[in-house]
Amino acid sequence: MMKRVDKKTAIVTGAANGIGKETSLLLARHGAKVAVTDVDDDDGKKVVDEIEKSGGTAKFWHLDTSDEDNVQKVFSEVADAFGSIDVLVNNAGIAGVDKPTHEISKKEWETLMNINVTGVFLCTKHAIPHMQKSSGGSIINLSSIYGLVGAADLPPYHASKGAVRLMAKNDALIYAKDNIRVNSVHPGFIWTPLVEELARNAPEGPDAFKAALDSQHPIGHTGAPDDIAYGILYLASDESKFVTGAELVIDGGYTAR
């Protein structure tokens, strides 16, 4: 098998499950040294075990993306351990509260923004100097279909995903001269633990929730985490060397309507 990101060092945030986990496994399978980072230590370490069992290289770091000292420390440890930082996948995020805008407290708003937006900013900020040192890199911000369209729910989440979409475009322009590419990925509904939890708590029950979700995607079903991981692999690899400031929409046709 051709290894598409051979010898690159990749940091994946929110890597303990869902899209982050699949992305870590896939990047490792294609030759990357993967820094698996998350606040969930147990599941994060399981991802590392899985990668090592199949002959890949990975190491776990506890990372709270909203804590700048933690981010700076972890990123310099990753660079020391693996020799460089070539790829950053800004995947860590939360869904936040589902209330109309006028009922959301400032604290609820800030809790989500600290992770979904400030976290992306801090990780980008502390990855850039390492990428400049190794004369290039690829930063991939996980946005959402809800960084492109609205849905009359989860106001802080929608705002955060719009923000990271524009952060990618702006950073793409700032760092193009350094050969650092920055793009955003926009998943439709992907069957991850986050969405499973929404299904479990849905008033209509999990099965009805999933059926309704499937029907919103012209392709007929929700996506799987590896549908997104393959898009991230492309953006992490040199195959996408002419792609920066772009939006990769992987949504089963959701936003085409």
C-alpha positions as CSV (number, residue, x, y, z in Angstrom):
1,M,0.0,0.0,0.0
2,M,1.2,3.5,-0.9
3,K,1.6,5.4,2.4
4,R,0.1,8.8,1.7
5,V,1.4,10.7,4.7
6,D,4.6,8.7,5.3
7,K,7.0,10.1,8.0
8,K,4.7,13.1,8.7
9,T,3.9,14.0,12.3
10,A,0.2,14.7,12.9
11,I,-1.6,16.1,15.9
12,V,-5.2,15.1,16.2
13,T,-7.3,16.9,18.8
14,G,-10.4,15.2,20.2
15,A,-8.9,11.9,19.0
16,A,-10.3,9.5,21.6
17,N,-13.5,8.6,19.6
18,G,-15.6,9.4,16.6
19,I,-14.0,11.3,13.7
20,G,-10.8,12.0,15.7
21,K,-10.3,8.3,16.4
22,E,-10.9,7.2,12.8
23,T,-8.6,10.0,11.5
24,S,-5.8,8.9,13.9
25,L,-6.1,5.3,12.8
26,L,-6.1,6.2,9.1
27,L,-3.2,8.6,9.3
28,A,-1.2,6.1,11.2
29,R,-2.0,3.4,8.6
30,H,-0.7,5.7,6.0
31,G,2.7,6.2,7.7
32,A,2.1,9.3,10.0
33,K,3.4,9.5,13.5
34,V,0.3,10.4,15.4
35,A,-0.1,12.5,18.5
36,V,-3.4,11.3,19.9
37,T,-4.8,14.1,22.1
38,D,-7.9,14.4,24.2
39,V,-9.3,15.1,27.6
40,D,-10.5,11.5,27.7
41,D,-7.3,9.6,28.7
42,D,-8.7,6.1,28.8
43,D,-10.2,6.0,25.3
44,G,-7.3,8.1,24.0
45,K,-4.8,5.5,25.2
46,K,-6.9,2.7,23.6
47,V,-6.5,4.4,20.2
48,V,-2.7,4.5,20.7
49,D,-2.8,0.7,21.6
50,E,-4.8,0.0,18.5
51,I,-2.4,1.9,16.3
52,E,0.7,0.2,17.8
53,K,-0.9,-3.2,17.5
54,S,-1.2,-2.7,13.8
55,G,2.4,-1.6,13.5
56,G,1.9,2.2,13.5
57,T,3.5,4.9,15.6
58,A,1.5,6.9,18.1
59,K,1.6,8.5,21.5
60,F,-1.1,9.9,23.8
61,W,-1.1,13.3,25.4
62,H,-3.8,14.7,27.7
63,L,-4.9,17.9,26.0
64,D,-7.5,20.6,27.0
65,T,-7.4,22.7,23.8
66,S,-8.9,25.7,25.7
67,D,-5.9,25.8,28.1
68,E,-3.0,27.7,26.4
69,D,-0.3,26.5,28.7
70,N,-1.4,22.9,28.2
71,V,-1.5,23.4,24.4
72,Q,2.0,25.0,24.3
73,K,3.5,22.3,26.5
74,V,2.0,19.4,24.6
75,F,2.9,20.7,21.1
76,S,6.5,21.2,22.1
77,E,6.6,17.7,23.6
78,V,5.2,16.3,20.4
79,A,7.8,18.1,18.3
80,D,10.5,16.7,20.6
81,A,9.2,13.2,20.6
82,F,8.5,12.9,16.8
83,G,10.9,15.6,15.4
84,S,8.4,17.9,13.8
85,I,4.7,19.0,13.5
86,D,3.5,18.6,9.9
87,V,-0.2,18.2,10.3
88,L,-2.7,19.6,12.7
89,V,-6.3,18.3,12.8
90,N,-8.4,20.7,14.8
91,N,-11.2,18.2,15.6
92,A,-12.0,18.7,19.3
93,G,-15.4,20.1,19.8
94,I,-18.6,19.9,21.8
95,A,-22.3,20.3,20.8
96,G,-23.2,22.7,23.6
97,V,-26.7,23.7,24.7
98,D,-29.7,23.5,22.5
99,K,-31.8,26.5,23.5
100,P,-33.1,29.5,21.6
101,T,-30.5,32.3,21.5
102,H,-32.4,34.5,24.0
103,E,-32.4,31.8,26.6
104,I,-28.6,31.0,26.5
105,S,-26.5,32.2,29.4
106,K,-23.2,33.9,28.8
107,K,-21.5,31.1,30.6
108,E,-23.1,28.4,28.3
109,W,-22.0,30.4,25.3
110,E,-18.4,30.9,26.5
111,T,-18.0,27.2,27.5
112,L,-18.6,26.1,23.9
113,M,-16.6,29.0,22.3
114,N,-13.6,28.2,24.6
115,I,-13.4,24.7,23.1
116,N,-14.7,25.1,19.6
117,V,-13.2,28.4,18.6
118,T,-10.5,29.5,21.1
119,G,-9.2,25.9,21.1
120,V,-8.8,26.0,17.3
121,F,-7.0,29.3,17.7
122,L,-4.6,28.2,20.4
123,C,-3.7,24.9,18.6
124,T,-3.1,26.8,15.3
125,K,-1.1,29.5,17.1
126,H,1.2,26.9,18.7
127,A,1.5,24.6,15.7
128,I,2.5,27.4,13.3
129,P,6.1,28.1,14.6
130,H,6.8,24.4,14.4
131,M,5.5,24.2,10.8
132,Q,7.5,27.3,9.9
133,K,10.6,25.6,11.2
134,S,10.0,22.6,9.0
135,S,9.1,24.8,6.0
136,G,5.5,23.8,5.6
137,G,2.5,22.0,6.9
138,S,-1.2,21.4,6.7
139,I,-3.9,22.6,9.2
140,I,-7.4,21.1,8.9
141,N,-10.2,22.7,10.9
142,L,-13.3,20.6,11.5
143,S,-16.2,22.8,10.7
144,S,-19.7,21.4,9.8
145,I,-22.5,21.6,7.4
146,Y,-23.6,24.1,10.1
147,G,-20.6,26.3,9.2
148,L,-22.4,26.8,5.9
149,V,-26.2,26.7,6.6
150,G,-28.4,27.2,9.7
151,A,-30.8,24.7,11.3
152,A,-32.7,26.7,14.0
153,D,-31.0,24.8,16.8
154,L,-27.7,24.9,18.8
155,P,-26.9,28.6,18.3
156,P,-23.4,28.6,19.9
157,Y,-22.4,25.5,17.9
158,H,-23.5,27.1,14.6
159,A,-21.6,30.3,15.4
160,S,-18.5,28.4,16.3
161,K,-18.5,26.3,13.1
162,G,-18.9,29.5,11.0
163,A,-16.0,30.9,12.9
164,V,-13.5,28.1,12.2
165,R,-14.5,28.1,8.5
166,L,-13.4,31.7,8.2
167,M,-10.4,31.2,10.4
168,A,-9.2,28.6,8.0
169,K,-9.5,31.0,5.0
170,N,-7.8,33.8,6.8
171,D,-4.9,31.7,8.1
172,A,-4.6,30.2,4.6
173,L,-3.8,33.7,3.3
174,I,-1.5,34.7,6.1
175,Y,0.6,31.6,6.0
176,A,0.6,30.7,2.3
177,K,4.1,32.3,2.1
178,D,5.3,29.7,4.6
179,N,3.9,26.8,2.6
180,I,1.4,26.1,5.4
181,R,-2.0,25.2,4.0
182,V,-5.2,25.7,6.0
183,N,-8.5,24.2,5.0
184,S,-11.9,23.3,6.6
185,V,-13.9,20.1,6.5
186,H,-17.7,20.2,6.6
187,P,-19.2,16.9,7.7
188,G,-22.9,16.2,7.5
189,F,-24.4,14.1,10.2
190,I,-21.9,11.3,11.1
191,W,-22.8,8.4,13.3
192,T,-20.4,9.3,16.2
193,P,-20.8,9.1,20.0
194,L,-21.8,12.8,19.9
195,V,-24.7,12.1,17.5
196,E,-25.6,8.8,19.3
197,E,-26.0,10.7,22.5
198,L,-28.4,13.2,20.7
199,A,-30.3,10.2,19.5
200,R,-30.5,8.6,22.9
201,N,-31.9,11.8,24.4
202,A,-34.3,12.6,21.6
203,P,-37.9,12.9,22.7
204,E,-39.1,10.8,19.7
205,G,-36.7,8.0,20.6
206,P,-33.4,6.9,19.0
207,D,-34.8,5.0,16.0
208,A,-37.1,7.8,14.9
209,F,-34.3,10.3,15.4
210,K,-31.9,8.2,13.2
211,A,-34.5,7.7,10.5
212,A,-35.3,11.4,10.3
213,L,-31.5,12.1,10.2
214,D,-31.0,9.6,7.4
215,S,-33.8,11.2,5.4
216,Q,-32.1,14.6,5.4
217,H,-29.2,13.3,3.4
218,P,-30.1,12.8,-0.3
219,I,-27.7,9.8,-0.3
220,G,-30.2,8.1,2.1
221,H,-28.2,7.7,5.3
222,T,-25.9,9.4,7.7
223,G,-22.1,9.2,7.2
224,A,-19.5,7.0,9.0
225,P,-16.4,8.5,10.7
226,D,-14.1,7.1,8.0
227,D,-16.0,9.1,5.4
228,I,-14.6,12.2,7.0
229,A,-11.2,10.6,7.9
230,Y,-10.5,10.0,4.2
231,G,-11.1,13.6,3.4
232,I,-8.7,14.7,6.2
233,L,-6.1,12.2,4.9
234,Y,-6.3,13.9,1.5
235,L,-5.8,17.4,3.0
236,A,-3.0,16.1,5.2
237,S,-1.1,14.6,2.3
238,D,0.9,16.2,-0.5
239,E,-1.8,15.2,-3.0
240,S,-3.6,18.4,-1.9
241,K,-0.5,20.7,-2.3
242,F,-2.5,23.2,-4.3
243,V,-5.5,23.2,-1.9
244,T,-5.6,26.0,0.7
245,G,-8.4,28.2,2.0
246,A,-10.9,25.6,0.7
247,E,-14.0,24.0,2.1
248,L,-14.2,20.2,1.8
249,V,-17.9,19.4,2.2
250,I,-18.6,15.7,3.0
251,D,-22.3,15.6,3.7
252,G,-24.2,13.1,1.5
253,G,-25.7,15.9,-0.4
254,Y,-27.2,17.7,2.6
255,T,-26.2,21.2,1.6
256,A,-26.8,20.7,-2.1
257,R,-30.5,21.4,-1.7
